[in-house]
Amino acid sequence: MVAIVGLCVVIGCVLGGFMMAGGHVGALIHPSEFVTIGGASLGALIVMSPTKVLIDLIKASIQVFTGSPYNKQSYMEMFGAMNALTRMVRREGLLGLDAHVSDPHHSSILSKYPKIEKNHHALQFLTAGLALVLDGKENGQIQTALDEELKVIEREHHGAILVLSKTADGLPGFGIVAAVLGIVVTMQAIGGPASEIGHKVGAALVGTFLGILASYGIFAPMAARMEFLGESESTYFKSMTSAIVAMNAGDNPRDVIFRARRVVGSDCRPSMEEMAKIAKET
């Protein structure tokens, strides 16, 4: 929602300033310019992007406008799940993890936390870590393995950001291409009335305007927003890693979730009262 408001502010202020200067919005509507710039940009995006990156880009673009799924409620559910799993391990031993790792969608514990159970990446990361605990790996081995998993997640997220950034960088150039094509059309009508020539020159300049606006006002901010979304995702998995390592070290449930809390940023970090409530849950 915040991203939508921001884009509306950018476009609204540009159009508002244009109209305050005496311009008419209709003068900016030239379908040929949209086709040239939009088609060239889309084609370049497809050429540079593997299929997996294109799919990730679509998902990330949707997330720009819907917001990160790794909010405060997500952390509270993750802490609750880790608290319950740690308590279960202390009661039943490590073998008690087997049912939750092998079939997490039917886990009596994880099914209580939909933000984990319905999040493919979070559930996969958690079960991979718990499987290492179940296998009796040492803390250093678990930390290294989960860090490598996190690097893969970050690399895939960065791929979508990279292609969107390169598209943003290319948009002013495509705007110039559209403008040059418009000038070529203008030259064909150079013997016509001044009003017709002025109209065609204006249409050509709109191409440059659209390319620069789309680059610096839309796509570059979206790429920057994706960077922050990627950081929020990484922080969530780092917090989960801390909890898994603490569980493997034999820490009590309260210490496990409080250790994981230290990684969390202030915007998503549960209060001490909320953490105490989670620690009391059985």
C-alpha positions in Angstrom: 0.0 0.0 0.0 2.8 2.4 0.8 4.5 1.8 -2.5 1.2 2.5 -4.3 0.8 5.8 -2.5 4.4 6.7 -3.4 3.9 6.0 -7.1 0.7 8.0 -7.0 2.6 10.9 -5.5 5.3 10.7 -8.1 2.9 10.6 -11.1 0.5 13.1 -9.5 3.2 15.7 -8.8 4.6 15.4 -12.3 1.2 15.7 -14.0 0.2 18.4 -11.5 3.2 20.5 -12.3 2.7 20.0 -16.0 -0.9 21.2 -15.7 0.0 24.1 -13.5 2.4 25.3 -16.2 -0.5 25.4 -18.6 -0.1 21.9 -20.2 -2.9 19.5 -21.1 -2.8 15.8 -20.1 -4.0 14.9 -23.6 -0.7 16.2 -25.0 1.1 13.4 -23.1 -1.0 10.6 -24.5 0.7 9.1 -27.6 0.2 5.4 -27.9 3.0 5.0 -30.3 5.5 6.2 -27.7 4.1 3.8 -25.1 4.4 0.9 -27.6 8.0 1.8 -28.5 9.3 2.3 -25.0 7.2 -0.4 -23.3 7.9 -3.0 -26.0 11.6 -2.4 -26.2 12.0 -2.5 -22.4 9.9 -5.7 -22.1 11.9 -7.3 -24.9 15.2 -6.4 -23.3 14.0 -7.7 -19.9 13.0 -11.0 -21.5 16.4 -11.3 -23.3 18.5 -10.8 -20.2 16.4 -12.9 -17.8 16.3 -16.7 -17.3 12.8 -18.0 -16.8 13.4 -18.5 -13.1 14.4 -14.9 -12.7 11.3 -13.7 -14.6 9.1 -15.7 -12.3 10.9 -14.3 -9.3 10.6 -10.8 -10.7 6.8 -11.1 -11.0 6.5 -12.4 -7.5 8.8 -9.7 -6.1 6.9 -6.9 -8.0 3.7 -8.1 -6.5 5.3 -8.1 -3.1 6.4 -4.5 -3.6 2.8 -3.4 -3.5 1.5 -6.0 -1.0 4.3 -5.6 1.5 6.7 -8.1 3.1 5.2 -11.3 4.6 7.9 -11.1 7.3 6.2 -8.7 9.7 5.8 -8.7 13.4 3.1 -11.3 13.4 5.3 -13.6 11.4 8.0 -13.3 14.0 5.6 -14.0 16.8 4.4 -17.1 15.1 8.0 -18.3 14.4 8.9 -17.7 18.1 5.8 -19.6 19.1 6.7 -22.5 16.9 10.3 -22.6 18.1 9.1 -22.4 21.7 6.7 -25.3 21.2 9.2 -27.4 19.3 11.9 -26.9 21.9 9.5 -27.9 24.7 8.5 -31.0 22.8 12.2 -32.0 22.3 12.9 -31.6 26.0 9.9 -33.9 26.8 10.2 -36.5 24.0 13.8 -36.2 22.9 15.1 -35.4 19.4 13.2 -38.3 17.8 10.0 -36.4 18.5 11.1 -34.0 15.7 10.8 -36.7 13.1 7.1 -36.5 12.5 7.3 -32.7 12.2 10.2 -32.8 9.8 9.0 -35.6 7.5 5.4 -34.3 7.2 5.3 -30.7 8.3 1.9 -30.0 6.7 0.4 -32.5 9.1 2.4 -31.4 12.1 0.4 -30.9 15.3 2.7 -27.9 16.1 3.4 -26.2 12.8 -0.3 -26.4 11.7 -1.0 -23.9 14.5 1.2 -21.3 12.8 -0.2 -20.5 9.3 2.4 -17.9 8.5 5.0 -20.7 8.6 3.0 -23.6 7.4 1.7 -21.7 4.4 5.0 -20.0 3.5 6.9 -22.5 1.3 10.3 -20.9 1.9 10.0 -20.5 5.6 8.7 -24.1 6.1 11.4 -25.5 3.9 14.1 -23.6 5.7 12.8 -24.6 9.1 12.4 -28.3 8.3 15.9 -28.3 6.7 17.4 -26.9 10.0 15.4 -29.3 12.2 16.5 -32.2 10.0 20.1 -31.3 10.8 19.3 -31.2 14.5 17.6 -34.6 14.2 20.8 -36.0 12.5 22.9 -34.9 15.5 25.0 -32.3 13.7 27.1 -29.9 15.7 26.2 -26.3 16.0 29.0 -25.1 13.6 27.8 -27.5 11.0 24.2 -26.4 11.3 25.2 -22.7 11.2 27.3 -23.3 8.1 24.6 -25.3 6.3 21.8 -22.8 7.0 24.1 -19.9 6.0 24.6 -21.6 2.7 20.8 -22.0 2.3 20.4 -18.3 3.0 23.0 -17.4 0.4 21.0 -19.2 -2.2 17.8 -17.3 -1.2 19.7 -14.0 -1.3 21.2 -14.8 -4.7 17.9 -15.6 -6.3 16.3 -12.5 -4.8 19.2 -10.4 -6.1 18.7 -11.7 -9.6 15.2 -10.1 -9.8 16.6 -6.8 -8.5 19.4 -6.9 -11.0 17.3 -7.3 -14.1 14.8 -4.6 -12.9 17.7 -2.2 -12.2 19.2 -2.8 -15.6 15.7 -2.2 -17.2 15.5 1.0 -15.3 18.9 2.1 -16.5 17.9 1.3 -20.1 14.6 3.2 -20.1 16.0 6.7 -20.7 17.8 5.2 -23.7 14.7 3.7 -25.1 13.0 7.1 -24.5 15.6 8.7 -26.7 15.0 6.0 -29.3 11.3 6.8 -29.3 12.1 10.5 -29.6 14.5 10.0 -32.5 11.8 7.9 -34.3 9.4 10.8 -33.6 11.8 13.3 -35.2 12.1 11.1 -38.2 8.3 11.2 -38.6 8.4 14.9 -38.1 11.0 15.3 -40.9 8.6 13.6 -43.3 6.0 16.3 -42.6 8.5 19.2 -42.6 6.6 20.9 -45.4 3.3 20.8 -43.6 1.7 23.5 -41.4 3.5 24.6 -38.2 0.8 23.2 -36.0 1.2 19.7 -37.4 5.0 19.9 -37.0 4.7 21.2 -33.5 2.3 18.3 -32.6 4.8 15.7 -34.0 7.8 17.3 -32.2 5.8 17.3 -29.0 5.0 13.6 -29.4 8.7 12.9 -30.0 9.7 14.7 -26.8 7.0 12.7 -24.8 9.1 9.6 -25.6 12.1 11.1 -23.7 9.9 12.2 -20.9 8.2 8.8 -20.5 11.6 7.0 -20.5 13.1 9.2 -17.8 10.0 9.2 -15.7 9.6 5.4 -15.8 13.2 4.9 -15.0 13.8 7.3 -12.1 10.2 7.6 -10.9 8.9 4.0 -11.1 11.3 1.1 -11.8 14.4 2.4 -9.9 12.3 3.0 -6.7 10.8 -0.5 -7.2 14.2 -2.1 -7.4 15.3 -0.2 -4.2 12.1 -1.4 -2.5 12.9 -5.0 -3.5 16.3 -4.6 -1.8 14.6 -3.7 1.5 12.2 -6.6 1.1 15.1 -8.9 0.5 16.8 -7.7 3.7 13.6 -8.3 5.7 13.5 -11.9 4.4 17.1 -12.5 5.2 16.7 -11.2 8.7 13.8 -13.5 9.3 15.8 -16.6 8.2 18.8 -15.4 10.3 16.5 -15.2 13.3 15.2 -18.7 12.6 18.8 -19.9 12.3 19.7 -18.5 15.7 16.7 -20.3 17.2 17.6 -23.7 15.6 21.2 -23.4 16.7 20.1 -22.5 20.2 17.8 -25.5 20.3 20.6 -27.8 19.2 22.8 -26.4 21.9 20.3 -27.5 24.5 19.1 -24.0 25.6 15.7 -23.9 27.3 12.7 -22.7 25.3 12.8 -19.2 26.7 16.5 -18.7 25.8 15.9 -20.1 22.4 13.3 -17.5 21.4 15.1 -14.6 23.1 18.3 -15.5 21.3 16.4 -15.4 18.0 14.8 -12.0 19.0 18.2 -10.3 19.1 18.5 -10.5 15.3 15.1 -8.8 14.7 14.8 -5.2 13.7 13.0 -2.7 16.0 10.0 -2.5 13.5 9.2 -6.2 13.9 10.6 -7.1 17.3 8.0 -8.2 19.8 8.0 -6.5 23.1 9.3 -8.1 26.3 5.7 -8.6 27.5 4.8 -10.3 24.2 7.9 -12.5 24.4 7.1 -13.5 28.0 3.6 -14.5 26.8 5.0 -16.6 24.0 7.5 -18.3 26.4 4.6 -19.3 28.7 2.7 -21.1 25.9 2.8 -24.9 26.0 
